[in-house]
Each structure stands twice: as structure tokens, then as C-alpha cells.
Amino acid sequence: MKDFFKRPATRYWLSFIGKTVFYFAVLLILIYLYHYKSIQGGNFIYNEF
């Protein structure tokens, strides 16, 4: 099993998948935080009409 994880192709794909999951989580957290930028939460653009 150790030899499987030492292969360059396996390490490349595990790194790629790990980075993709990490950046997707960061993006979701930023969207979540942007939604609560004010006390009322996100505003709909047509609320003032």
C-alpha cells in the first residue's frame, strides 16, 4: 500500500483533489460570510421598488 502512495502519478492526483476540495471549501466559506455582510443578511436588488 505504501508503494501505491509513493508513485508520482498517485501523488499528483491526490494533491490535485486535495487542493480542489480545499479551494472549494474556502469559496463556500467566503460566499457564506458575504451573505451576512449586514445585520439583515443579503439584500435582494428589487426590494426598494
Backbone bond lengths (Angstrom), bond angles and torsions (degrees), N, CA, C in turn:
res aa  C-N    CA-C-N  psi(-1)  N-CA   C-N-CA  omega(-1)  CA-C   N-CA-C  phi
1 M - - - 1.456 - - 1.537 110.88 -
2 K 1.330 116.41 -36.20 1.465 119.05 179.48 1.520 111.73 -64.05
3 D 1.333 115.96 -36.37 1.468 119.36 179.13 1.522 111.32 -64.88
4 F 1.324 117.06 -31.07 1.464 120.75 179.06 1.525 110.66 -63.20
5 F 1.344 117.08 -42.04 1.458 120.80 -177.70 1.523 112.65 -80.36
6 K 1.323 117.80 -12.71 1.463 120.68 178.37 1.518 112.76 -88.07
7 R 1.313 117.32 -9.20 1.458 120.22 178.63 1.529 109.69 -67.06
8 P 1.334 118.07 139.63 1.474 120.68 179.65 1.530 113.21 -60.89
9 A 1.330 117.50 -39.70 1.470 119.63 -178.55 1.521 110.69 -67.11
10 T 1.325 117.26 -39.98 1.459 120.57 179.30 1.524 110.90 -66.53
11 R 1.324 116.24 -42.43 1.467 119.65 179.08 1.520 111.22 -64.31
12 Y 1.338 116.50 -37.74 1.463 120.37 178.06 1.522 111.04 -61.91
13 W 1.333 117.10 -48.44 1.463 119.95 -176.84 1.524 111.97 -70.05
14 L 1.324 117.99 -36.37 1.464 119.60 176.29 1.526 111.04 -65.65
15 S 1.331 116.30 -39.07 1.464 120.24 176.55 1.528 110.87 -65.04
16 F 1.323 116.46 -43.54 1.455 121.08 -179.75 1.528 111.21 -62.59
17 I 1.317 117.43 -46.53 1.466 121.31 -179.88 1.524 110.56 -66.50
18 G 1.324 117.45 -40.29 1.465 120.88 178.53 1.516 112.05 -63.00
19 K 1.331 117.06 -44.79 1.464 120.31 178.62 1.521 111.48 -65.78
20 T 1.344 117.18 -38.57 1.459 120.90 178.88 1.521 111.12 -62.50
21 V 1.318 116.91 -44.85 1.463 120.91 178.98 1.523 110.24 -64.85
22 F 1.334 117.30 -41.53 1.464 120.77 179.53 1.527 111.74 -62.18
23 Y 1.332 117.22 -48.91 1.467 120.22 -178.62 1.524 112.11 -67.22
24 F 1.326 117.76 -33.62 1.459 120.85 175.84 1.523 110.29 -65.30
25 A 1.337 117.43 -40.20 1.466 121.13 177.62 1.531 110.41 -65.10
26 V 1.319 117.53 -41.69 1.471 120.63 177.76 1.519 110.27 -62.49
27 L 1.321 117.31 -42.39 1.461 121.03 178.54 1.524 111.47 -62.40
28 L 1.329 117.65 -43.10 1.463 120.43 177.78 1.522 111.58 -63.72
29 I 1.324 117.32 -39.72 1.465 120.65 178.56 1.517 110.56 -64.88
30 L 1.330 117.86 -41.79 1.466 120.32 178.70 1.527 111.64 -65.11
31 I 1.317 117.95 -39.99 1.467 120.75 176.79 1.522 110.09 -64.81
32 Y 1.318 117.01 -41.27 1.466 121.67 178.72 1.530 110.68 -62.24
33 L 1.328 116.98 -44.40 1.464 120.18 179.76 1.524 111.78 -69.36
34 Y 1.321 118.14 -35.25 1.455 121.10 178.85 1.530 110.83 -65.31
35 H 1.319 116.97 -31.93 1.457 120.88 179.65 1.521 111.02 -63.57
36 Y 1.322 117.52 -32.84 1.460 121.62 -178.62 1.524 111.98 -101.40
37 K 1.326 116.75 39.15 1.459 119.93 -178.24 1.533 112.13 -71.04
38 S 1.309 118.58 -19.96 1.451 122.11 176.66 1.522 109.29 -130.14
39 I 1.289 116.13 173.99 1.462 120.50 -178.05 1.526 110.72 -65.33
40 Q 1.328 116.65 -35.12 1.457 120.95 -176.89 1.523 112.61 -81.51
41 G 1.297 118.71 -6.36 1.470 120.90 -176.63 1.506 109.53 86.69
42 G 1.321 116.26 -161.35 1.456 121.41 -178.70 1.531 110.88 -69.01
43 N 1.316 115.40 146.18 1.468 121.20 -179.78 1.518 109.53 -106.05
44 F 1.293 115.22 139.20 1.460 120.02 174.84 1.525 108.21 -85.44
45 I 1.322 118.70 137.83 1.452 122.24 -170.71 1.531 112.85 -65.13
46 Y 1.321 118.59 -26.69 1.456 120.71 -175.86 1.521 113.54 -97.88
47 N 1.318 118.84 13.49 1.464 120.38 -179.58 1.534 112.33 -67.97
48 E 1.313 118.36 -24.69 1.465 120.95 -175.04 1.518 113.29 -84.99
49 F 1.311 119.20 -8.84 1.463 120.65 -177.91 1.505 111.97 -84.07
